[in-house]
Amino acid sequence: MNPFIQNILAIAALIIAVGFIITKFFLKKKQSKKSCSGDGDCGCH
């Protein structure tokens, strides 16, 4: 395989992986703020 194409694929995979990790981290943070934690009064009424 051409080294140039291989580098492009490796960088693309790295960007996708880092983006996925960042997205999971921020989504987890947002969900914990909006969590009702079982008491039923989460301010969304």
JOTAGI-V289877 format. One record per pair of residues at least 24 apart in sequence whose ideal C-beta (glycine too) atoms are under 10 Angstrom apart, sorted by sequence separation. I is the first residue (numbers start at 1). GAP is how many residues later the second one is. D is the distance in Angstrom with one decimal. If there is no record, write none. Layout:
i=I gap=GAP d=D
i=I gap=GAP d=D
//
This chain:
none
//
